[in-house]
């Protein structure tokens, strides 16, 4: 079964000199998974403090963010076994569907 892995962050991380780095500040606020299939499936709503998510997929898929998103194969495509970061709004969700 293909899975979308989601980690939620409140802010970007900082290095030893307090400079912002291009990664979420660990530990994440929350983690969740969503099964990837042939129909649009939504995640749970993001935390009230979430402003950044790390998405990892083990299969080719498309994603869409919003308050009540429905994704199609023409939305943002993510390659299999890749990880991406997205800025999001608290309370929003991500929807996922398989792609080729």
PDB file as gemmi writes it, atoms N, CA and C in Angstrom:
CRYST1    1.000    1.000    1.000  90.00  90.00  90.00 P 1                      
ATOM      1  N   UNK A   1       0.840  -1.183   0.000  1.00  0.00           N  
ATOM      2  CA  UNK A   1       0.000   0.000   0.000  1.00  0.00           C  
ATOM      3  C   UNK A   1       0.882   1.242   0.000  1.00  0.00           C  
ATOM      4  N   UNK A   2       0.601   2.169  -0.895  1.00  0.00           N  
ATOM      5  CA  UNK A   2       1.329   3.429  -0.985  1.00  0.00           C  
ATOM      6  C   UNK A   2       0.856   4.371   0.123  1.00  0.00           C  
ATOM      7  N   UNK A   3       1.808   5.133   0.667  1.00  0.00           N  
ATOM      8  CA  UNK A   3       1.509   5.988   1.813  1.00  0.00           C  
ATOM      9  C   UNK A   3       2.121   7.376   1.631  1.00  0.00           C  
ATOM     10  N   UNK A   4       1.364   8.415   2.048  1.00  0.00           N  
ATOM     11  CA  UNK A   4       1.858   9.779   2.147  1.00  0.00           C  
ATOM     12  C   UNK A   4       2.133  10.032   3.624  1.00  0.00           C  
ATOM     13  N   UNK A   5       3.367  10.415   3.937  1.00  0.00           N  
ATOM     14  CA  UNK A   5       3.775  10.691   5.320  1.00  0.00           C  
ATOM     15  C   UNK A   5       3.812  12.200   5.511  1.00  0.00           C  
ATOM     16  N   UNK A   6       3.202  12.691   6.588  1.00  0.00           N  
ATOM     17  CA  UNK A   6       3.080  14.128   6.840  1.00  0.00           C  
ATOM     18  C   UNK A   6       3.624  14.448   8.227  1.00  0.00           C  
ATOM     19  N   UNK A   7       4.526  15.427   8.297  1.00  0.00           N  
ATOM     20  CA  UNK A   7       4.980  15.946   9.583  1.00  0.00           C  
ATOM     21  C   UNK A   7       4.669  17.434   9.601  1.00  0.00           C  
ATOM     22  N   UNK A   8       4.141  17.896  10.726  1.00  0.00           N  
ATOM     23  CA  UNK A   8       3.722  19.289  10.869  1.00  0.00           C  
ATOM     24  C   UNK A   8       4.703  20.067  11.747  1.00  0.00           C  
ATOM     25  N   UNK A   9       5.018  21.293  11.318  1.00  0.00           N  
ATOM     26  CA  UNK A   9       5.954  22.141  12.054  1.00  0.00           C  
ATOM     27  C   UNK A   9       5.371  23.538  12.271  1.00  0.00           C  
ATOM     28  N   UNK A  10       5.744  24.145  13.388  1.00  0.00           N  
ATOM     29  CA  UNK A  10       5.314  25.508  13.686  1.00  0.00           C  
ATOM     30  C   UNK A  10       6.233  26.532  13.033  1.00  0.00           C  
ATOM     31  N   UNK A  11       7.521  26.171  12.878  1.00  0.00           N  
ATOM     32  CA  UNK A  11       8.483  27.133  12.341  1.00  0.00           C  
ATOM     33  C   UNK A  11       9.668  26.423  11.716  1.00  0.00           C  
ATOM     34  N   UNK A  12      10.471  27.208  10.999  1.00  0.00           N  
ATOM     35  CA  UNK A  12      11.703  26.684  10.426  1.00  0.00           C  
ATOM     36  C   UNK A  12      12.733  26.456  11.527  1.00  0.00           C  
ATOM     37  N   UNK A  13      13.649  25.516  11.298  1.00  0.00           N  
ATOM     38  CA  UNK A  13      14.709  25.231  12.255  1.00  0.00           C  
ATOM     39  C   UNK A  13      15.779  26.313  12.240  1.00  0.00           C  
ATOM     40  N   UNK A  14      16.680  26.227  13.211  1.00  0.00           N  
ATOM     41  CA  UNK A  14      17.799  27.178  13.318  1.00  0.00           C  
ATOM     42  C   UNK A  14      19.082  26.388  13.545  1.00  0.00           C  
ATOM     43  N   UNK A  15      20.178  26.904  12.977  1.00  0.00           N  
ATOM     44  CA  UNK A  15      21.465  26.251  13.182  1.00  0.00           C  
ATOM     45  C   UNK A  15      22.102  26.732  14.478  1.00  0.00           C  
ATOM     46  N   UNK A  16      23.353  26.314  14.741  1.00  0.00           N  
ATOM     47  CA  UNK A  16      24.039  26.679  15.981  1.00  0.00           C  
ATOM     48  C   UNK A  16      24.292  28.165  16.147  1.00  0.00           C  
ATOM     49  N   UNK A  17      24.199  28.930  15.066  1.00  0.00           N  
ATOM     50  CA  UNK A  17      24.374  30.383  15.114  1.00  0.00           C  
ATOM     51  C   UNK A  17      23.041  31.118  15.022  1.00  0.00           C  
ATOM     52  N   UNK A  18      21.952  30.403  15.257  1.00  0.00           N  
ATOM     53  CA  UNK A  18      20.588  30.946  15.253  1.00  0.00           C  
ATOM     54  C   UNK A  18      20.135  31.424  13.879  1.00  0.00           C  
ATOM     55  N   UNK A  19      20.782  30.929  12.812  1.00  0.00           N  
ATOM     56  CA  UNK A  19      20.352  31.264  11.457  1.00  0.00           C  
ATOM     57  C   UNK A  19      19.286  30.265  11.017  1.00  0.00           C  
ATOM     58  N   UNK A  20      18.278  30.771  10.320  1.00  0.00           N  
ATOM     59  CA  UNK A  20      17.201  29.919   9.823  1.00  0.00           C  
ATOM     60  C   UNK A  20      17.750  28.939   8.800  1.00  0.00           C  
ATOM     61  N   UNK A  21      17.288  27.689   8.893  1.00  0.00           N  
ATOM     62  CA  UNK A  21      17.663  26.670   7.915  1.00  0.00           C  
ATOM     63  C   UNK A  21      16.418  26.187   7.187  1.00  0.00           C  
ATOM     64  N   UNK A  22      16.601  25.520   6.052  1.00  0.00           N  
ATOM     65  CA  UNK A  22      15.492  25.097   5.199  1.00  0.00           C  
ATOM     66  C   UNK A  22      14.948  23.736   5.633  1.00  0.00           C  
ATOM     67  N   UNK A  23      14.511  23.662   6.883  1.00  0.00           N  
ATOM     68  CA  UNK A  23      13.924  22.437   7.436  1.00  0.00           C  
ATOM     69  C   UNK A  23      13.047  22.835   8.619  1.00  0.00           C  
ATOM     70  N   UNK A  24      12.119  21.967   8.976  1.00  0.00           N  
ATOM     71  CA  UNK A  24      11.257  22.239  10.118  1.00  0.00           C  
ATOM     72  C   UNK A  24      12.018  22.093  11.431  1.00  0.00           C  
ATOM     73  N   UNK A  25      11.600  22.863  12.426  1.00  0.00           N  
ATOM     74  CA  UNK A  25      12.205  22.768  13.763  1.00  0.00           C  
ATOM     75  C   UNK A  25      11.696  21.506  14.440  1.00  0.00           C  
ATOM     76  N   UNK A  26      12.593  20.572  14.692  1.00  0.00           N  
ATOM     77  CA  UNK A  26      12.243  19.309  15.351  1.00  0.00           C  
ATOM     78  C   UNK A  26      12.059  19.522  16.844  1.00  0.00           C  
ATOM     79  N   UNK A  27      11.242  18.738  17.499  1.00  0.00           N  
ATOM     80  CA  UNK A  27      10.406  17.689  16.933  1.00  0.00           C  
ATOM     81  C   UNK A  27       9.160  18.282  16.279  1.00  0.00           C  
ATOM     82  N   UNK A  28       8.541  17.516  15.380  1.00  0.00           N  
ATOM     83  CA  UNK A  28       7.331  18.015  14.737  1.00  0.00           C  
ATOM     84  C   UNK A  28       6.180  18.146  15.735  1.00  0.00           C  
ATOM     85  N   UNK A  29       5.231  19.007  15.417  1.00  0.00           N  
ATOM     86  CA  UNK A  29       4.029  19.158  16.252  1.00  0.00           C  
ATOM     87  C   UNK A  29       3.170  17.898  16.195  1.00  0.00           C  
ATOM     88  N   UNK A  30       3.102  17.298  15.002  1.00  0.00           N  
ATOM     89  CA  UNK A  30       2.268  16.106  14.795  1.00  0.00           C  
ATOM     90  C   UNK A  30       2.780  15.367  13.577  1.00  0.00           C  
ATOM     91  N   UNK A  31       2.440  14.090  13.503  1.00  0.00           N  
ATOM     92  CA  UNK A  31       2.744  13.260  12.340  1.00  0.00           C  
ATOM     93  C   UNK A  31       1.497  12.466  11.993  1.00  0.00           C  
ATOM     94  N   UNK A  32       1.274  12.265  10.711  1.00  0.00           N  
ATOM     95  CA  UNK A  32       0.141  11.453  10.271  1.00  0.00           C  
ATOM     96  C   UNK A  32       0.477  10.799   8.944  1.00  0.00           C  
ATOM     97  N   UNK A  33      -0.284   9.796   8.582  1.00  0.00           N  
ATOM     98  CA  UNK A  33      -0.134   9.127   7.299  1.00  0.00           C  
ATOM     99  C   UNK A  33      -1.490   9.064   6.613  1.00  0.00           C  
ATOM    100  N   UNK A  34      -1.448   9.035   5.276  1.00  0.00           N  
ATOM    101  CA  UNK A  34      -2.661   8.906   4.474  1.00  0.00           C  
ATOM    102  C   UNK A  34      -2.371   7.878   3.392  1.00  0.00           C  
ATOM    103  N   UNK A  35      -3.260   6.902   3.221  1.00  0.00           N  
ATOM    104  CA  UNK A  35      -3.115   5.914   2.159  1.00  0.00           C  
ATOM    105  C   UNK A  35      -3.356   6.581   0.809  1.00  0.00           C  
ATOM    106  N   UNK A  36      -2.499   6.262  -0.164  1.00  0.00           N  
ATOM    107  CA  UNK A  36      -2.624   6.822  -1.507  1.00  0.00           C  
ATOM    108  C   UNK A  36      -3.359   5.823  -2.388  1.00  0.00           C  
ATOM    109  N   UNK A  37      -4.444   6.273  -3.017  1.00  0.00           N  
ATOM    110  CA  UNK A  37      -5.223   5.386  -3.880  1.00  0.00           C  
ATOM    111  C   UNK A  37      -5.757   6.118  -5.090  1.00  0.00           C  
ATOM    112  N   UNK A  38      -6.713   5.521  -5.749  1.00  0.00           N  
ATOM    113  CA  UNK A  38      -7.269   6.048  -6.986  1.00  0.00           C  
ATOM    114  C   UNK A  38      -8.315   7.133  -6.820  1.00  0.00           C  
ATOM    115  N   UNK A  39      -8.673   7.452  -5.569  1.00  0.00           N  
ATOM    116  CA  UNK A  39      -9.623   8.526  -5.288  1.00  0.00           C  
ATOM    117  C   UNK A  39      -8.981   9.523  -4.333  1.00  0.00           C  
ATOM    118  N   UNK A  40      -9.437  10.759  -4.378  1.00  0.00           N  
ATOM    119  CA  UNK A  40      -8.926  11.800  -3.492  1.00  0.00           C  
ATOM    120  C   UNK A  40      -9.217  11.448  -2.031  1.00  0.00           C  
ATOM    121  N   UNK A  41      -8.175  11.509  -1.188  1.00  0.00           N  
ATOM    122  CA  UNK A  41      -8.312  11.234   0.247  1.00  0.00           C  
ATOM    123  C   UNK A  41      -7.643  12.378   1.003  1.00  0.00           C  
ATOM    124  N   UNK A  42      -8.324  12.887   2.029  1.00  0.00           N  
ATOM    125  CA  UNK A  42      -7.804  14.010   2.814  1.00  0.00           C  
ATOM    126  C   UNK A  42      -7.108  13.537   4.083  1.00  0.00           C  
ATOM    127  N   UNK A  43      -6.131  14.328   4.511  1.00  0.00           N  
ATOM    128  CA  UNK A  43      -5.508  14.131   5.818  1.00  0.00           C  
ATOM    129  C   UNK A  43      -6.435  14.682   6.890  1.00  0.00           C  
ATOM    130  N   UNK A  44      -6.044  14.522   8.124  1.00  0.00           N  
ATOM    131  CA  UNK A  44      -6.717  15.225   9.221  1.00  0.00           C  
ATOM    132  C   UNK A  44      -6.316  16.692   9.148  1.00  0.00           C  
ATOM    133  N   UNK A  45      -7.083  17.553   9.772  1.00  0.00           N  
ATOM    134  CA  UNK A  45      -6.759  18.982   9.786  1.00  0.00           C  
ATOM    135  C   UNK A  45      -5.432  19.208  10.513  1.00  0.00           C  
ATOM    136  N   UNK A  46      -4.638  20.155   9.996  1.00  0.00           N  
ATOM    137  CA  UNK A  46      -3.370  20.488  10.628  1.00  0.00           C  
ATOM    138  C   UNK A  46      -3.603  21.206  11.957  1.00  0.00           C  
ATOM    139  N   UNK A  47      -2.632  21.120  12.828  1.00  0.00           N  
ATOM    140  CA  UNK A  47      -2.671  21.762  14.139  1.00  0.00           C  
ATOM    141  C   UNK A  47      -2.867  23.278  13.995  1.00  0.00           C  
ATOM    142  N   UNK A  48      -3.377  23.893  15.030  1.00  0.00           N  
ATOM    143  CA  UNK A  48      -3.576  25.347  15.048  1.00  0.00           C  
ATOM    144  C   UNK A  48      -2.255  26.106  14.988  1.00  0.00           C  
ATOM    145  N   UNK A  49      -1.129  25.435  15.244  1.00  0.00           N  
ATOM    146  CA  UNK A  49       0.193  26.069  15.200  1.00  0.00           C  
ATOM    147  C   UNK A  49       0.992  25.699  13.952  1.00  0.00           C  
ATOM    148  N   UNK A  50       0.448  24.845  13.108  1.00  0.00           N  
ATOM    149  CA  UNK A  50       1.192  24.368  11.935  1.00  0.00           C  
ATOM    150  C   UNK A  50       1.247  25.412  10.834  1.00  0.00           C  
ATOM    151  N   UNK A  51       2.482  25.707  10.376  1.00  0.00           N  
ATOM    152  CA  UNK A  51       2.704  26.632   9.265  1.00  0.00           C  
ATOM    153  C   UNK A  51       3.562  26.017   8.167  1.00  0.00           C  
ATOM    154  N   UNK A  52       4.120  24.825   8.439  1.00  0.00           N  
ATOM    155  CA  UNK A  52       5.018  24.157   7.512  1.00  0.00           C  
ATOM    156  C   UNK A  52       4.793  22.657   7.629  1.00  0.00           C  
ATOM    157  N   UNK A  53       4.720  21.961   6.502  1.00  0.00           N  
ATOM    158  CA  UNK A  53       4.625  20.505   6.541  1.00  0.00           C  
ATOM    159  C   UNK A  53       5.725  19.893   5.698  1.00  0.00           C  
ATOM    160  N   UNK A  54       6.175  18.744   6.136  1.00  0.00           N  
ATOM    161  CA  UNK A  54       7.112  17.910   5.384  1.00  0.00           C  
ATOM    162  C   UNK A  54       6.295  16.744   4.854  1.00  0.00           C  
ATOM    163  N   UNK A  55       6.298  16.578   3.535  1.00  0.00           N  
ATOM    164  CA  UNK A  55       5.545  15.518   2.873  1.00  0.00           C  
ATOM    165  C   UNK A  55       6.546  14.536   2.275  1.00  0.00           C  
ATOM    166  N   UNK A  56       6.380  13.255   2.570  1.00  0.00           N  
ATOM    167  CA  UNK A  56       7.179  12.214   1.918  1.00  0.00           C  
ATOM    168  C   UNK A  56       6.219  11.193   1.337  1.00  0.00           C  
ATOM    169  N   UNK A  57       6.475  10.786   0.105  1.00  0.00           N  
ATOM    170  CA  UNK A  57       5.622   9.807  -0.551  1.00  0.00           C  
ATOM    171  C   UNK A  57       6.455   8.629  -1.031  1.00  0.00           C  
ATOM    172  N   UNK A  58       5.917   7.440  -0.891  1.00  0.00           N  
ATOM    173  CA  UNK A  58       6.630   6.270  -1.409  1.00  0.00           C  
ATOM    174  C   UNK A  58       6.080   5.830  -2.762  1.00  0.00           C  
ATOM    175  N   UNK A  59       5.193   6.643  -3.360  1.00  0.00           N  
ATOM    176  CA  UNK A  59       4.634   6.369  -4.687  1.00  0.00           C  
ATOM    177  C   UNK A  59       4.380   7.683  -5.410  1.00  0.00           C  
ATOM    178  N   UNK A  60       4.281   7.650  -6.719  1.00  0.00           N  
ATOM    179  CA  UNK A  60       3.959   8.846  -7.490  1.00  0.00           C  
ATOM    180  C   UNK A  60       2.536   9.268  -7.131  1.00  0.00           C  
ATOM    181  N   UNK A  61       2.361  10.550  -6.822  1.00  0.00           N  
ATOM    182  CA  UNK A  61       1.037  11.035  -6.433  1.00  0.00           C  
ATOM    183  C   UNK A  61       0.891  12.511  -6.775  1.00  0.00           C  
ATOM    184  N   UNK A  62      -0.323  13.010  -6.614  1.00  0.00           N  
ATOM    185  CA  UNK A  62      -0.608  14.438  -6.706  1.00  0.00           C  
ATOM    186  C   UNK A  62      -1.198  14.879  -5.379  1.00  0.00           C  
ATOM    187  N   UNK A  63      -0.914  16.133  -4.980  1.00  0.00           N  
ATOM    188  CA  UNK A  63      -1.426  16.670  -3.717  1.00  0.00           C  
ATOM    189  C   UNK A  63      -2.049  18.034  -3.944  1.00  0.00           C  
ATOM    190  N   UNK A  64      -2.952  18.381  -3.039  1.00  0.00           N  
ATOM    191  CA  UNK A  64      -3.590  19.704  -3.054  1.00  0.00           C  
ATOM    192  C   UNK A  64      -3.908  20.083  -1.609  1.00  0.00           C  
ATOM    193  N   UNK A  65      -3.638  21.330  -1.250  1.00  0.00           N  
ATOM    194  CA  UNK A  65      -3.859  21.817   0.108  1.00  0.00           C  
ATOM    195  C   UNK A  65      -5.067  22.745   0.153  1.00  0.00           C  
ATOM    196  N   UNK A  66      -5.725  22.811   1.304  1.00  0.00           N  
ATOM    197  CA  UNK A  66      -6.842  23.725   1.482  1.00  0.00           C  
ATOM    198  C   UNK A  66      -7.714  23.305   2.640  1.00  0.00           C  
ATOM    199  N   UNK A  67      -8.803  24.055   2.858  1.00  0.00           N  
ATOM    200  CA  UNK A  67      -9.720  23.767   3.956  1.00  0.00           C  
ATOM    201  C   UNK A  67     -10.493  22.479   3.724  1.00  0.00           C  
ATOM    202  N   UNK A  68     -10.828  22.194   2.461  1.00  0.00           N  
ATOM    203  CA  UNK A  68     -11.559  20.982   2.100  1.00  0.00           C  
ATOM    204  C   UNK A  68     -11.137  20.571   0.684  1.00  0.00           C  
ATOM    205  N   UNK A  69      -9.847  20.206   0.499  1.00  0.00           N  
ATOM    206  CA  UNK A  69      -9.334  19.986  -0.848  1.00  0.00           C  
ATOM    207  C   UNK A  69      -9.788  18.670  -1.477  1.00  0.00           C  
ATOM    208  N   UNK A  70     -10.002  18.717  -2.777  1.00  0.00           N  
ATOM    209  CA  UNK A  70     -10.209  17.523  -3.584  1.00  0.00           C  
ATOM    210  C   UNK A  70      -9.150  17.564  -4.682  1.00  0.00           C  
ATOM    211  N   UNK A  71      -8.274  16.603  -4.689  1.00  0.00           N  
ATOM    212  CA  UNK A  71      -7.147  16.578  -5.617  1.00  0.00           C  
ATOM    213  C   UNK A  71      -7.489  15.747  -6.846  1.00  0.00           C  
ATOM    214  N   UNK A  72      -6.906  16.122  -7.980  1.00  0.00           N  
ATOM    215  CA  UNK A  72      -7.000  15.333  -9.205  1.00  0.00           C  
ATOM    216  C   UNK A  72      -5.580  15.101  -9.712  1.00  0.00           C  
ATOM    217  N   UNK A  73      -5.449  14.242 -10.693  1.00  0.00           N  
ATOM    218  CA  UNK A  73      -4.129  13.918 -11.240  1.00  0.00           C  
ATOM    219  C   UNK A  73      -3.479  15.105 -11.951  1.00  0.00           C  
ATOM    220  N   UNK A  74      -4.228  16.186 -12.196  1.00  0.00           N  
ATOM    221  CA  UNK A  74      -3.649  17.375 -12.827  1.00  0.00           C  
ATOM    222  C   UNK A  74      -3.080  18.360 -11.803  1.00  0.00           C  
ATOM    223  N   UNK A  75      -3.269  18.099 -10.510  1.00  0.00           N  
ATOM    224  CA  UNK A  75      -2.701  18.958  -9.460  1.00  0.00           C  
ATOM    225  C   UNK A  75      -1.219  18.633  -9.266  1.00  0.00           C  
ATOM    226  N   UNK A  76      -0.576  19.306  -8.344  1.00  0.00           N  
ATOM    227  CA  UNK A  76       0.866  19.191  -8.125  1.00  0.00           C  
ATOM    228  C   UNK A  76       1.307  17.736  -7.969  1.00  0.00           C  
ATOM    229  N   UNK A  77       2.209  17.308  -8.852  1.00  0.00           N  
ATOM    230  CA  UNK A  77       2.693  15.926  -8.872  1.00  0.00           C  
ATOM    231  C   UNK A  77       3.975  15.821  -8.062  1.00  0.00           C  
ATOM    232  N   UNK A  78       4.085  14.744  -7.295  1.00  0.00           N  
ATOM    233  CA  UNK A  78       5.287  14.467  -6.519  1.00  0.00           C  
ATOM    234  C   UNK A  78       5.813  13.099  -6.949  1.00  0.00           C  
ATOM    235  N   UNK A  79       7.102  13.016  -7.196  1.00  0.00           N  
ATOM    236  CA  UNK A  79       7.726  11.764  -7.620  1.00  0.00           C  
ATOM    237  C   UNK A  79       7.782  10.767  -6.460  1.00  0.00           C  
ATOM    238  N   UNK A  80       7.818   9.495  -6.804  1.00  0.00           N  
ATOM    239  CA  UNK A  80       7.931   8.445  -5.790  1.00  0.00           C  
ATOM    240  C   UNK A  80       9.222   8.608  -5.003  1.00  0.00           C  
ATOM    241  N   UNK A  81       9.174   8.271  -3.724  1.00  0.00           N  
ATOM    242  CA  UNK A  81      10.333   8.301  -2.829  1.00  0.00           C  
ATOM    243  C   UNK A  81      10.975   9.687  -2.743  1.00  0.00           C  
ATOM    244  N   UNK A  82      10.149  10.718  -2.733  1.00  0.00           N  
ATOM    245  CA  UNK A  82      10.672  12.074  -2.593  1.00  0.00           C  
ATOM    246  C   UNK A  82      10.038  12.777  -1.400  1.00  0.00           C  
ATOM    247  N   UNK A  83      10.726  13.817  -0.955  1.00  0.00           N  
ATOM    248  CA  UNK A  83      10.297  14.591   0.202  1.00  0.00           C  
ATOM    249  C   UNK A  83      10.266  16.063  -0.177  1.00  0.00           C  
ATOM    250  N   UNK A  84       9.199  16.758   0.203  1.00  0.00           N  
ATOM    251  CA  UNK A  84       9.076  18.187  -0.068  1.00  0.00           C  
ATOM    252  C   UNK A  84       8.491  18.894   1.148  1.00  0.00           C  
ATOM    253  N   UNK A  85       8.807  20.182   1.284  1.00  0.00           N  
ATOM    254  CA  UNK A  85       8.252  21.024   2.336  1.00  0.00           C  
ATOM    255  C   UNK A  85       7.279  22.013   1.707  1.00  0.00           C  
ATOM    256  N   UNK A  86       6.175  22.295   2.414  1.00  0.00           N  
ATOM    257  CA  UNK A  86       5.171  23.241   1.939  1.00  0.00           C  
ATOM    258  C   UNK A  86       4.742  24.152   3.084  1.00  0.00           C  
ATOM    259  N   UNK A  87       4.581  25.446   2.802  1.00  0.00           N  
ATOM    260  CA  UNK A  87       3.963  26.358   3.745  1.00  0.00           C  
ATOM    261  C   UNK A  87       2.463  26.138   3.692  1.00  0.00           C  
ATOM    262  N   UNK A  88       1.825  26.065   4.859  1.00  0.00           N  
ATOM    263  CA  UNK A  88       0.388  25.794   4.932  1.00  0.00           C  
ATOM    264  C   UNK A  88      -0.275  26.703   5.952  1.00  0.00           C  
ATOM    265  N   UNK A  89      -1.588  26.701   5.943  1.00  0.00           N  
ATOM    266  CA  UNK A  89      -2.367  27.440   6.930  1.00  0.00           C  
ATOM    267  C   UNK A  89      -2.819  26.494   8.037  1.00  0.00           C  
ATOM    268  N   UNK A  90      -2.803  26.953   9.281  1.00  0.00           N  
ATOM    269  CA  UNK A  90      -3.317  26.118  10.375  1.00  0.00           C  
ATOM    270  C   UNK A  90      -4.757  25.685  10.077  1.00  0.00           C  
ATOM    271  N   UNK A  91      -5.073  24.438  10.386  1.00  0.00           N  
ATOM    272  CA  UNK A  91      -6.422  23.936  10.190  1.00  0.00           C  
ATOM    273  C   UNK A  91      -6.697  23.387   8.800  1.00  0.00           C  
ATOM    274  N   UNK A  92      -5.822  23.684   7.834  1.00  0.00           N  
ATOM    275  CA  UNK A  92      -6.004  23.143   6.494  1.00  0.00           C  
ATOM    276  C   UNK A  92      -5.677  21.652   6.462  1.00  0.00           C  
ATOM    277  N   UNK A  93      -5.874  21.038   5.300  1.00  0.00           N  
ATOM    278  CA  UNK A  93      -5.610  19.610   5.084  1.00  0.00           C  
ATOM    279  C   UNK A  93      -4.859  19.464   3.770  1.00  0.00           C  
ATOM    280  N   UNK A  94      -4.319  18.279   3.550  1.00  0.00           N  
ATOM    281  CA  UNK A  94      -3.766  17.928   2.257  1.00  0.00           C  
ATOM    282  C   UNK A  94      -4.555  16.736   1.721  1.00  0.00           C  
ATOM    283  N   UNK A  95      -4.881  16.784   0.437  1.00  0.00           N  
ATOM    284  CA  UNK A  95      -5.547  15.665  -0.221  1.00  0.00           C  
ATOM    285  C   UNK A  95      -4.524  15.027  -1.164  1.00  0.00           C  
ATOM    286  N   UNK A  96      -4.625  13.715  -1.321  1.00  0.00           N  
ATOM    287  CA  UNK A  96      -3.674  12.969  -2.148  1.00  0.00           C  
ATOM    288  C   UNK A  96      -4.407  11.969  -3.032  1.00  0.00           C  
ATOM    289  N   UNK A  97      -3.838  11.720  -4.222  1.00  0.00           N  
ATOM    290  CA  UNK A  97      -4.367  10.734  -5.161  1.00  0.00           C  
ATOM    291  C   UNK A  97      -3.181  10.154  -5.929  1.00  0.00           C  
ATOM    292  N   UNK A  98      -3.292   8.919  -6.356  1.00  0.00           N  
ATOM    293  CA  UNK A  98      -2.221   8.311  -7.128  1.00  0.00           C  
ATOM    294  C   UNK A  98      -2.080   8.992  -8.489  1.00  0.00           C  
ATOM    295  N   UNK A  99      -0.885   8.919  -9.070  1.00  0.00           N  
ATOM    296  CA  UNK A  99      -0.613   9.522 -10.358  1.00  0.00           C  
ATOM    297  C   UNK A  99       0.384   8.634 -11.096  1.00  0.00           C  
ATOM    298  N   UNK A 100       0.684   8.970 -12.344  1.00  0.00           N  
ATOM    299  CA  UNK A 100       1.657   8.194 -13.113  1.00  0.00           C  
ATOM    300  C   UNK A 100       2.790   9.074 -13.586  1.00  0.00           C  
TER     301      UNK A 100                                                      
END                                                                             
